[in-house]
Amino acid sequence: MAVLLDQAWVKVQAKTFTKWLNNKLTARNVQVNDIVTDLSDGVILIHLLEILSQESLGRYAARPKLRVQRFENVNIALDFIKSRKIQLTNIGAEDIVDGNRKIVLGLIWTLILRFTISDINDQGLSAREGLLLWCQRKTACYDEVEVRDFSGSWNDGLAFCALLDIHRPDLIDFDDLDKSDHRGNMQLAFDIASKEIGIPDLLDVEDVCDVAKPDERSLMTYIAYWFHAFSQMERVENAGRRVEKFVSTMNGAWEMQNNFERRMRALLDQIAQQNKAWEVAEFDGTYADAKGQSVRFTQYKAKEKRQWVAEKSDLAGLLGNIKTKLNTYRLRPYEPPADLSLEALDIAWNELMQAEQSRSQVINNTIRDIKNHLRRTFADKANDFALALKTIGVSISGLEGDVEDQLEHTNQISQNLPPLDQYLDIIANLDQQCQEANIEENDYTVYTYDELVYEMSLVKSSVQKKLAFLDNQIVARNMTNLTPIQLEEFESVFRHFDRDLSNSLQELEFSAALASLGLVYDEQEMHERFIDVAGRGGSVSFEQFIRFMVDVTEDQNTAEQVFESFREVADGKPYVTELDLSHSLIPDEIVQKLVDSMPTHRGPDLQEDRELPKYDYVRFMETFIGGGAGLGVRRSGSRRTVRSSSISWSKERMTYLRRSLRRANWIKRLGICGESRRKLD
């Protein structure tokens, strides 16, 4: 039985002391969960002593890993306790480090006695007796309460309720309590003490009500909080009553005099501070700063100045009332100090009005100067920039002489464009400042920022086009195996699909350019040709494009290829009609020439072509083949070339025919010429 009781008070003390520790350690944001293990490294113990003593214990191991470090920390704490003349009996560092529960609880109780209970002194008695006497005196008027000790006298909760009722009758009605409801009374007292008074919950109801002899140390620790809370409350109440009594003895004139001097001093200080602020105020040269100071000046006139005008009038009236009151009660007349008189206020007010007028003039002049400076600065930069653009334009349009010289000069112009972009950024910043300053007109220039941006884009485009043109001219000049008509056509197509004026074509642009010239490939073949032509550059330059077209066109003047083009236009038939040629978008001149030159077809035909003239393109093409070999079946081996002269079909006309037929074939493949014809059986 004794062992169980011993375990019970140890458990209650551990819980109570843990709550006491956590209440004290709140300032360090430290939490104790197990009072034995958490104090074993000495860190929390040092925190606690520093909080209780308001002193620093010096350096220590904040995160001790080794046992020796824990010993050092605990010894620091114990040495500090001993230095405060606190007697430690049979308490050593080893007990704390090894977690001797009773020793730890004894140490904490020693600290509670020293820092929480020892200052309780009622009628010269010791801490325990003084605290007990305080409880007895406060509950003496309650018949149901008899406090004899810090144990069984508190089981029914009425002693706690009586302490609340005697100090804060607004929080509890002692007479209405059910005196037999011990747990209810105890819980009510604990709740009110915690929520309304701010006393920490160190005890639970069962720690007091459910035991015959509650733990004395736990109760003393908890009741000490009640003593300090209500003692402080009494001190505050007593001080308040004394102040109230003192103030109540003062006459109204004294209050009015102090009020006058306080308000006068505050008003004069505010006026002086305002004058000083205006005197040292500076402008940083920007419109935003000047406008901000103007706004604050306007706000001052609408707020502070009006308040001061009203206060100035009130102070004059208050001084008149003071003199009247003193004269009524025949008291000594009151004259405010010279520096707080109405005359001093008038002098300060006149100085304020002069400073206000000067401030307004300075702000307005500064804003006007800044706006005018912004106009001139923007105009100077804009005019210089426009002149530079004009000079470049004249230089570009006036280029003459060798292509190489023009290219060199144009490259120099192109290299000078990036600095102009930087200059334009400066103009953009100035334009933004003008907008922020609400500048809508500028008599110093006719240019706006948007106009300059547009003109700059035109100049860049002009330079890029000129560079591309000159580069292409050099390339074209070296392509002696192209006719002028071919070169012009290729160059026109290249320029059309060079959307970004980079003088190069990406893969999609290259494919579209070839398609416009009648060269259509499937996706894989087109990709392979682009890789072959572009190489590592990733794009096709004008020179690469022209060389590719030279290779293509030089490889097109074979009779077999022209024959294949006829076959595709005819949709596989051994003859071709004038309608086939027209639908294939072959120029009318070529169609008429073919109709006049080709022999009539005499053989099988389609039902839909029965009424139409049919022409034998096979026999027609055989007239261009050396040796008279037929073209009905594709031959292997060397190509047969078109003869230099045959009837009236020159080589150039045959090439044109071939290109027309080929373009027509690709157009038919793309579905432009309508539904495919049925092949002959």
Order of alpha helices (4+ residues) and beta strands (2+ residues): alpha-alpha-alpha-alpha-alpha-alpha-alpha-alpha-alpha-alpha-alpha-alpha-alpha-alpha-alpha-alpha-alpha-alpha-alpha-beta-alpha-alpha-beta-alpha-alpha-beta-alpha-alpha-beta-alpha-alpha
